[in-house]
Amino acid sequence: MRSLADRIRHALSFEIIGLLLVVPLGALVFGMPMEDIGIVGVVSATLATTWNYLYNLIFDHAMQRLKGTTLKTPAIRVAHAVLFEIGLLIALMPFIAWYLGISLMHALVMDISFALFYVVYAFIFNLAYDKLFPLPEWQTEAAAE
């Protein structure tokens, strides 16, 4: 299992890099001021950071209990990213509609667009993070396979 410090590094680096990518892209794609997308991004990142920490902790405990390891296959990584984004989508859509003064349908389209971006980003980020910061147990488990 990852340590508390490692989980915090993971969550913060994920959100900071994500914001640096999504704010200018979101402003460009949706034709809204970068400041508005930036506020939505910062609030979303704050909520997502909390959700990221809790979600990964719960997911890893579930994997440990069900599989005896936290080593993720590509299929589990896809499920991990999709389930994370569904939970976040439910939480963020009302805030986006309220803050930007748009309909829930428009907020849903924006939220789904951000979620699709983050599904791909989460898959790539987590794969890279695990390569940069592997757990020692994974080397032993991979050698045994």
Backbone hydrogen bonds, N-H to C=O, Kabsch-Sander energy under -0.5 kcal/mol:
donor,donor_aa,acceptor,acceptor_aa,energy
7,R,3,S,-2.4
8,I,4,L,-2.3
9,R,5,A,-2.5
10,H,6,D,-2.6
11,A,7,R,-2.6
12,L,8,I,-2.7
13,S,9,R,-2.4
14,F,10,H,-2.2
15,E,11,A,-2.1
16,I,12,L,-2.6
17,I,13,S,-2.1
18,G,14,F,-2.1
19,L,15,E,-2.6
20,L,16,I,-2.1
21,L,17,I,-1.2
22,V,18,G,-3.2
23,V,19,L,-1.9
25,L,21,L,-1.3
26,G,22,V,-3.2
27,A,23,V,-2.3
28,L,24,P,-2.0
29,V,25,L,-2.9
30,F,26,G,-2.6
31,G,27,A,-0.9
32,M,27,A,-0.9
37,I,33,P,-2.2
38,G,34,M,-2.7
39,I,35,E,-2.4
40,V,36,D,-2.4
41,G,37,I,-2.8
42,V,38,G,-2.9
43,V,39,I,-2.6
44,S,40,V,-2.5
45,A,41,G,-2.8
46,T,42,V,-2.4
47,L,43,V,-2.5
48,A,44,S,-3.1
49,T,45,A,-2.7
50,T,46,T,-1.7
51,W,47,L,-2.5
52,N,48,A,-3.4
53,Y,49,T,-2.2
54,L,50,T,-2.3
55,Y,51,W,-3.4
56,N,52,N,-2.5
57,L,53,Y,-2.0
58,I,54,L,-2.7
59,F,55,Y,-3.1
60,D,56,N,-2.7
61,H,57,L,-2.2
62,A,58,I,-2.5
63,M,59,F,-2.7
64,Q,60,D,-2.8
65,R,61,H,-2.4
66,L,62,A,-3.0
67,K,63,M,-3.4
68,G,63,M,-1.0
68,G,64,Q,-1.0
69,T,63,M,-0.8
77,R,73,T,-2.4
78,V,74,P,-2.0
79,A,75,A,-2.3
80,H,76,I,-2.8
81,A,77,R,-2.4
82,V,78,V,-2.5
83,L,79,A,-2.7
84,F,80,H,-1.8
85,E,81,A,-2.1
86,I,82,V,-2.1
87,G,83,L,-1.9
88,L,84,F,-2.0
89,L,85,E,-2.7
90,I,86,I,-1.9
91,A,87,G,-1.3
92,L,88,L,-2.5
93,M,89,L,-2.0
96,I,92,L,-2.4
97,A,93,M,-2.2
98,W,94,P,-2.3
99,Y,95,F,-3.0
100,L,96,I,-2.2
101,G,97,A,-0.9
102,I,97,A,-1.7
107,A,103,S,-2.7
108,L,104,L,-2.5
109,V,105,M,-2.2
110,M,106,H,-2.5
111,D,107,A,-3.2
112,I,108,L,-2.9
113,S,109,V,-2.2
114,F,110,M,-2.7
115,A,111,D,-2.8
116,L,112,I,-2.9
117,F,113,S,-2.1
118,Y,114,F,-2.8
119,V,115,A,-2.4
120,V,116,L,-1.7
121,Y,117,F,-2.7
122,A,118,Y,-3.3
123,F,119,V,-2.0
124,I,120,V,-2.3
125,F,121,Y,-3.5
126,N,122,A,-2.7
127,L,123,F,-1.9
128,A,124,I,-2.5
129,Y,125,F,-3.1
130,D,126,N,-2.4
131,K,127,L,-1.5
132,L,128,A,-2.6
133,F,129,Y,-3.0
138,W,135,L,-1.5
139,Q,135,L,-0.7
139,Q,136,P,-0.8
140,T,136,P,-1.0
141,E,137,E,-2.3
142,A,138,W,-3.0
143,A,139,Q,-1.8
144,A,140,T,-1.3
145,E,141,E,-0.8
145,E,142,A,-0.5
